[in-house]
């Protein structure tokens, strides 16, 4: 009885390894080990890899979107792109690799890749070189910015006055804070297109309606007042649906914290401490808390008398009783008897006073300290 032997269809040599063993060890059992490894490819690598980089912001195009990578150079990016484009043979185990990048010029990097692995118990190694071409383009975000694209407008205004420099600057900061927060979540469509000061206040052009709404809400939360929105049809999308631009009109309250007003209710001037919701403040005659009625809201009918910034330091002459003190008039230097609010320190040598058409009144020291401290911080 003769023994049947298998022969390699490529080289013709006899194969001593049983068919069952070869089937367990690799996908193509017909070839001998020598011919199998001669044609074996450990790695399937592309002939070339292209990396699209935004010339303005440095973002990299991956898949169908642009990604911010924060890279100083693009060697690491090239390594990542090459590694994602490689395919390892399914028979290989314990695969390890290293790469030696070669910078050919500013737009070309050669990736010399070295691989080792184990196939059917046999150690194998392979080397491939993949050229990486870096092309400079403009990402969607930078294209929109350069084209002055915007989807919403925030108009900062104030009732019966012009917004202060502080309110204008803080609104700019709020807009940038909102954009930073949205960028941190991966939203690349968030940006401030333009911030223009006008005679009546500030106009912000923003990239999305969502940003506009967030900015308007935060400004109102911080300064008080209200906002309204209106839509304007500007174009149609590819499906024929209307594309609208939204304007958010922010109206700040007429009175600001630190202003002194006279509600003319017979109880004396009020130092405004908050304009959010109903206006709140401190009576300068007694030191008691003041709050406007629900109907008046943040805009009670009152006269402006001045500001805490107009206060002058003067001498406290004497404390007459629980309701009155004598101070020197900062203009005439005559002793004047005025109302004693409960926040006045009877042991003080000097006190801040405001002289207005409503008379002479002592201001709270702590309010002045808070405002001056805030200005120093800025």
PEWOTA-V669301 format. One line per field, one symbol per residue. burial: # if it has 9 or more other ideal C-beta (glycine too) atoms within 8 Angstrom, else .. Layout:
BEGIN
burial = ???
END
This chain:
BEGIN
burial = .......#......#......#...#..#.##.####..#.##.#...#.#.##...####....#....#..##.###.##..##.##..#..#...#.#......############....###...######.#.#.#####....##########...#...##.###.######..##....########.....#########.##########..###.#.#.............###########.##.######....#####.##..##########..#.#...#####.#..#..#..##.#.#.......#######.....#.####.##......######.#.######.##..#.......
END
